[in-house]
Amino acid sequence: MPANDESLRLLSFTEVSRALQVSKRTLVKLIQRKEVPAFKVGGQWRIRENRLRKWLEEKENPTTELE
């Protein structure tokens, strides 16, 4: 397991919906379609900060598989 604290930082559902500027309902749909990497801890959604950053970078710079 990585030793740095950043890789372990978990964001709450509310933090992620605010950061993405989407409603909670939209975030639920994205999670259910497995578009946003999330998991539940004690019945509450959590997203690792570094995975969210990676996901955002992939969305900003999509690679084409046709090349």
N, C-alpha and C positions, 0 to 999 in steps of 0.2 A: 504494500500500500504506500502511495506517495507520502513523503514526510511533511510537505509544506501545507500550511493551514488553508491556503486558497483553494486547493483541490478538494478540501473537505467542507467548505462553506456551503450550507444548504439554504436555499431561498424559499420563502413561503409562497403560497399561492397568490396572496395579495401583492407581495413584492414583485413577482413576475408579471402579473397582469398590469401593474402600474408601469413597470419598466418597458413592457411591450406596447403600452397604451392601448390595450384591448379590454373589453369587458370580461368579467369572470366567466360568463356564459361562453364567450368565444374561446377563452383559454381552455375551458373544459372540453370543448369540441376538438381543439387542436391536440390536446392530450389523448383523448379517446381515439383519434385517428393516428396516434403515434407520430404526430408531426413535431411535437415538443417532447424532449426526453424528460420524463417525470416518473416518480414512484411515490407510493404511499408509506408514511410512517405513522403508526397509530391512527390510521383512518384519515390522515391529512396529507394532501399533496405536497411534495418537496421536489425541488430541482437543484441539482448541483450547479453552482455558479460557473465553474469551468466548462461544464457540458453545455450550458445555455450560451456561453460566449462562443464556443465552437459551432454550435448550431446556427447562431446569428452570422458568424463569418461565412459559413457554408451558404446561407441564404443570400448574403451580400455578393459572394463570388462563386456562383454556381459553375460547376465544370460540365461540359457537354460530353456525353458518352458516345457521341457520333464520330469523334475524331479518331 
